[in-house]
């Protein structure tokens, strides 16, 4: 189901305090630039929880939610840095959202 109005990819990540600096370096220097270079990714915004130490949220605006669920996207290889860092996440959740039509 394609969406003319776009959608979101939302990722929540929890890390130990000793991994926070590396997580932020990875997002800023590798992950976000890679995602924004992909067709269909409009923007990226990141947030740090005001209530939970080590909890981060990344929100990517998409032309179409199918961009983040396609076989091509899901099959993209991860870098060694990404694999190493993601193995240390204590918790994470990924969800893709469709924008509702405006009344």
N, C-alpha and C positions, 0 to 999 in steps of 0.2 A: 504494500500500500504506500504509494508515493505521497509526499506532502509538499504542496507548493509553498506552504508557510514555514517550512523548515522544522527543526527540532533541536534536541539537546542530547549530548552524551555527558553523563554525570558520573564522576568517580570519587568515592570517599576512601581515603587511605588512613590507617593508623600505623604509626611507627614508634619505636622506642626513642627516647630522647637522644641517645647517642647516634641515631640514624637521621635525625631531622636535617642537619646541614647538608648531608649528601643527597637526601631526597630533594631538597630545594635546588641544589646545584644541577641534579639530573633533569628535573622538570624545566628549569630555566635555560640550560645549555643544550639539552638533547631532545627531550620528549616534546615539549611544546613547539619548538621550531620544526621538528619533523612532522607533527600533526598539522600545523598551519600550512605546510608545503603540500599537503595532500588535497586533491580536488574535493570540494564539498565541505571543507572545514572553514568556517567564516571567522571565528574568533575563539579565544581561550581566556578564561579568568580563573584565578586561584584564590582560595581562602584558607585561613587557619582558624580553627575552632576557638571561640571565646570561652568555651566551657570544658573542653577536654584537651589536655596536653598531648601533643603528638598527632592530633587529628587534622587532616587536610582534605579539602574539597577542590576538585577541578571541574569546571563547567565549560564545555565546548559547544559553541553554536554551530549547527549543521544546516546545509542547504536542504538536506533530506535525511531523515533518520536511517534510511537504508544504507547510507554511507558507512555507518559504524557497525553494521551487522552483515555486510556483504562478505561473501566467501573470500574475495581478494583482500579485504581489509583484515579479516580475522586470521588469514594465513601469512600476514606480513611477519618476517623474521624479527626477533628481538635482538638487540645488541647484548653483548656479554655484561655490560654495565647494568642494563635494564633487568636481565635475568638475576644477577647477583642481588641487586637492590630489592626487587620484588619478592625474592625468597625470604627477605627479612621483614616484610610487612607483617604486622601482628593481626591485622584485619583489613578487609577491603570489600567494597561493593561497587559494581558497575551497572548502570542502567541507561537505557536509551528512551527518549521521550519524543512524542509527536506534539506539535503545537496545535491547540484547538482553534478552530475557525472563530473569528470574531463575529459576534452577532450583528 
